[in-house]
Amino acid sequence: MGYDRAITVWSPDGRLFQVEYAREAVKRGSTAVGVRSKEGVVLAVEIRRVSRLVESIEKIQKIDDHVGLAFAGLSSDARILIDRARIYAQINRLLYDEPIAVESLARRLCDIKQMYTQHGGLRPFGVAFLIAGVDATGPKLVWTDPVGIYTSYYAHAIGAGSQAAIEVLEKEYKENSNLEEAIITSLKALSKGMGKKISIDNTEVALVDVKTRLFKKLPKKQLVKYIEKVGGQV
């Protein structure tokens, strides 16, 4: 029997093959790294350019002033969930007159992901997120899985080079690090995950700090000095 023909069919050993296929789509995506420090959260992503004619590829997206995310997997699936996340963030501001908590946002997205694992005629979202933000509880980094699991991390990586990147994070990460140290750690991990030197053309970095609580992408002029510090190509 083809246990992978429908999301609602379990295999005899308790597996949902469609979920595993969705996770495989994430594993084939470009590498993304998140690092949390006492001063904020950093996201660093690999930019894969399939053609020199492509103007821009955005793997980091802003959700609200205080929160953004990086993703690995199917861009089309990510776009749908990102749009939904932005709606949730605005609804929270309208109802409660305050920014949405990072973990609450992750839970709402994972409710959608989980629903798509138990209804016939649907398929799981083939995308994972690293959600970074600063809320009332401080800096937060939350990972979400295609099956609907979410977990808070000090540092984590997703995508094709995630395992190699995580090995670097386990060695390099310091809980009391500042924001600049977090940027350098994330770039070291990203470089290892990509299996090559990072450069201004294949890397993008965003951060949110506890002082301003504003999520923003790091300008290329600032990114250059960090790439130089980790031995990348400018």
LODRENKOL-236804 format. One record per atom (N, C-alpha, C): x, y, z. Coordinates in steps of 0.02 Angstrom, whole numbers, plus 50000, padded with zeros to 5 digits. Atoms other than C-alpha are relative to their C-alpha. Layout:
XYZ;...
***
This chain:
500434994050000;500005000050000;500445006250000;499624993850003;500625017549960;499825004650057;500154996049940;500685025850130;500145007549990;499864993050012;501295042050053;499505003349952;500484997350047;499775044649943;499535005250031;500434995249965;498805054550074;500295001850067;499734997749936;499255064650227;499674996550058;500375002949945;497945055650332;500144992550009;499855007249996;498675038150305;500654998950037;499415001749962;499875031750436;500324993649974;499665006250016;501195018850396;499984995550061;500035004649943;501265003250507;500485001850057;499524998149948;502775010450600;499885007050026;500204993649970;501855026550643;500295006149968;499714994450035;502525038250510;499505003149951;500374996550052;501705051350400;500515002249947;499484998950049;502735051150242;499975007049968;500074993350029;502035067550174;500345005250044;499664995549954;502685076350329;500764999449991;499295001050009;504395068650304;500245002949933;499834996950064;504385074450123;500045007650007;499984992849988;503995092150182;500645002050036;499374998649965;505475091450301;500604999449952;499465000750049;506555085650156;500055006249957;499994993750038;506045101250059;500375005450039;499644995249958;506695111550206;500754998649998;499295001950000;508335101850207;500355001949934;499714998150065;508585106350023;500015007649991;500024992750006;508295124850054;500665003250019;499394996349983;509625138150075;500075000650076;499865000149928;510445138850246;499835006750033;500164994149960;509825151050379;500214998750071;499745000649931;510575154150551;499715005650043;500244995049952;509855162950703;500404999550064;499624999849938;510815168350858;499705005350046;500284995449949;510085176151016;500555002250048;499534997449951;511125187351128;499625004150052;500334995949949;510775198051281;499775006749973;500164993550029;510655213251167;499514999649941;500465000750056;509535206151031;500084993349965;499995006150039;509355192950896;500255001449930;499724999250067;510285190550732;499774994349955;500155005050052;509735181450574;500495000849943;499544999950057;510985176950437;499784994649951;500255004850049;510475168450275;500464999649939;499645001050063;511265161250119;499555002249943;500374997950059;510715169349956;500264996149940;499825003850059;510725157449809;499745003549938;500204996850063;510705166049641;500054994949944;500015004950053;510165154149505;500225003049934;499794996550060;510585167149374;500265006950018;499744993349987;511605183149369;499505005449978;500514995350021;510065191149292;499485001450054;500484999049945;509075189449454;500215006050041;499824993849965;509005206349540;500064998950075;499985000949928;508585201149718;499614993850021;500345005749970;508095186249824;499955001550075;500094998249930;507345189749995;499824993950042;500105005849956;507535175650121;499855002350072;500174997149935;507255187350270;499425004749989;500594995850007;505565195550293;499805003250066;500244996549941;504935208550416;499264998550009;500705001549985;503295203950501;499665006150032;500234993949966;503055218950617;500635003950020;499424995949982;504175232750684;500514996250043;499585003349950;504865221350821;500184992849984;499915007150014;504905204450735;500074998749925;499915002150069;505485196250573;500194992749999;499835007150004;505965179150508;500434998649939;499645002950056;507085169050395;499704993249987;500315006550015;506495153450305;500444995749956;499695004950044;507105137750219;499454995449975;500525004250029;506045127550100;499685003349940;500364997450058;504735132049971;499815007350010;500134992849994;504655150849944;499255001649994;500714998850009;502845149949887;499614998450064;500325001749937;502315141250048;500165005250053;499804994949952;503305153850149;499605006449990;500364993850015;502435168450062;499305000050030;500685000549973;500705162350113;500005000850076;499974999749927;501195160050295;500255006750025;499754993449981;502155176450302;499445005249996;500574995550006;500625185850240;499524999150059;500445001549943;499595177050374;500295002750065;499664997649940;500885181450507;499925007650007;500074992749998;500795199850461;499295002150020;500694998749980;498905199450478;499904998950074;500055001449929;499025191350650;500325005650041;499654994749964;500275204650704;499595006450003;500414994050001;499125218850650;499364999350040;500605001249960;497585210950728;500155000850074;499804999549930;498515209650893;500075007450021;499934992949984;498945228250886;499325003550005;500664996949999;497145233050847;499594997950061;500405002649945;496395222050983;500285002050068;499694999249934;497645224351124;500455006250005;499584994050001;498595240151072;500714998650023;499315001849984;500265231251091;500264995149948;499725004750049;501455221350980;499914992850022;500115007049986;501175202750968;500634996850030;499445003749971;502275191451075;500294995249948;499675004150051;503545181750971;499754992850003;500235007049994;503015164851040;499274999349980;500705000350021;501175168851012;499944999949924;499995000050073;501555172650830;500204993249973;499775006650022;502495156250812;499444994850011;500545004849987;501055146750892;499435000649950;500544999150048;499775154350774;500204997049932;499775002950063;500825149550623;500024992450003;499955007249992;501095132050691;499314996850005;500695002650001;499215129950718;499784998649928;500175000950071;499015132250530;500394994049972;499595005550025;500465120450491;499734993250024;500245006449973;499775106950606;499344998049968;500645001650031;498035108150530;500094996749931;499885002750066;498775104250360;500334993150001;499745006849995;499445087650426;499464994950017;500525004849978;497765079950471;499355000349959;500594999750042;496545083950330;500154997349930;499915002750067;496345074450168;499945005449947;500014995250054;496625083750006;500485005850010;499514994749986;497955094850084;500704997050003;499325002349988;499835093850100;500335004650050;499664995749951;501005100450235;500365005749965;499604994550025;501875117050211;500744997950002;499305002150004;503635113250152;500485005750017;499584994349981;504455127450247;500095000050076;499854999049929;505305130550415;500215007250010;499844993149984;505525147350500;500475000650059;499664997549940;506745155550618;499725006950013;500334993649985;505735169450699;500405003650053;499604996149954;506735183150784;499635006450019;500334993949978;506035197250889;500165001750071;499934997849931;506035207051050;499305002150024;500664998349973;504445207651155;500085001650074;499984998049929;503995210951337;500444995550042;499585004749962;504985195651393;500735000449980;499314999350022;506575200851301;500104997249930;499855002750067;507455194251144;499774992749995;500255006850011;506705178351069;500214997549931;499875003550063;507225165950935;499604993550001;500455005850001;505905152950889;500034996649933;499995004250061;506035138750763;499334996749991;500615003750014;504515131350678;500144994749947;499915005950042;504405114450591;499394999149954;500585001050043;503285109250444;499424996350033;500535003949968;502315097650560;499605004250050;500374995849954;501805112050675;500325000550069;499634999449937;503115110750813;500355006750002;499584994049992;503925126550881;500394999550064;499545000449943;505395128151001;500415006450004;499574994349990;506345142751076;500734997750003;499295001850003;508225142551046;500435006050019;499484995049993;509785152051097;500325001249931;499724999650067;510475148250924;499784993849962;500235005750039;509895137150782;500135001349926;499914999450072;510065133750595;499514995449965;500445004150041;508925127050459;500275000149928;499805000250070;509155122350276;500534994749986;499555005350024;510405112050179;500624999150043;499395000549961;511915116050285;499895000650075;500174998949929;511035116250453;500424995950048;499635004249954;511975101750531;500715002750012;499324997249993;513695109150496;499985006650038;500064993649966;513105126250554;499864999150074;500165001349930;512395119250716;500624997850038;499385002149968;514065111050755;500435006150019;499644993949984;514885128250746;499675003850056;500364996449948;513525136050852;500104996950069;499915003449936;513735122950987;500695001550030;499324998549976;515595127050998;500095007550015;499864992849997;515535145950975;499515004050042;500514995849969;513925151651058;500145001350074;499954997949930;514015161451220;499365003750019;500654997349981;512415165651311;500035007550018;499944993049980;513075182451376;500335004349947;499684996350054;513715188151206;499615006449984;500344994050023;513335205451138;499784999149928;500285000550067;512525209250971;500544999149947;499465000650049;514155211250877;500304993049999;499755006949995;514795194450940;499504995149970;500525004350029;513135186550889;500025000249924;499954999450072;513335193250712;500594995849974;499415003750021;515085185950698;499894992550007;500155007149991;514525169150769;499534997449946;500485002150051;513065168250648;500334999449932;499665000250065;514195172050499;500494994149996;499565005849998;515455158850552;499614993649988;500425005950008;514075145950565;499724999649930;500274999950068;513315151350400;500524997949949;499465001750046;514985150050311;500144992550000;499905007349994;515225132350378;499434996249968;500585003350028;513465127650328;499985000349924;499984999250072;513695134350152;500574996049969;499425003750026;515345125250135;500465004149957;499574995550039;516195140450061;500035006850035;499944993449971;516715158150101;499385004249986;500574995550011;515325170550127;500245006349965;499844993750033;515275186550026;499405004750004;500534995049999;514245202250010;499434998149953;500505002050050;513325194149863;499594993950020;500375006249984;512825177649944;499774999850072;500184999849930;512435183350121;499555006050016;500444994649976;511075193650205;499924999250075;500055000149927;510965198350388;499475005150023;500494995549969;509555205950491;500054999250076;499975000349928;509415209950675;499455004250032;500464996049960;508275216650810;500325000750069;499664999049936;509005224450967;499505002050055;500454998949944;508255226551140;499885007450014;500084992949987;508495245451144;499465003149957;500484996950046;507515250550990;499394995549986;500515005050018;506495234450967;499775000849928;500154999250071;506595237550781;500374994749959;499715005150043;506885223350658;500235003349935;499734996850060;508015228850515;500554995749969;499465003450035;509175221850384;500645004250006;499354996649993;511015225950404;500215002749932;499774997250064;511585238050267;500654996849977;499415003250027;512925231350151;500655003150025;499404996649976;514175244550209;500224997550069;499845002749934;514055237850387;500164992649997;499895007250007;513995219650332;500714998449978;499325001250027;515665221250242;500514999050055;499495000549947;516665223750402;499944993550039;500095006449966;515905208250482;500234994249956;499765005250046;516235197750328;500764999750000;499274999849998;518045203450333;500264996750064;499785002749936;518175198350516;499994992450002;500045007350001;517665180350478;500354997049940;499615002550056;518785178950326;499624998949936;500395000750061;517455180750193;500275004449944;499814996250058;517575188650022;499575006349994;500384993750005;517075206950003;499905001749927;
***
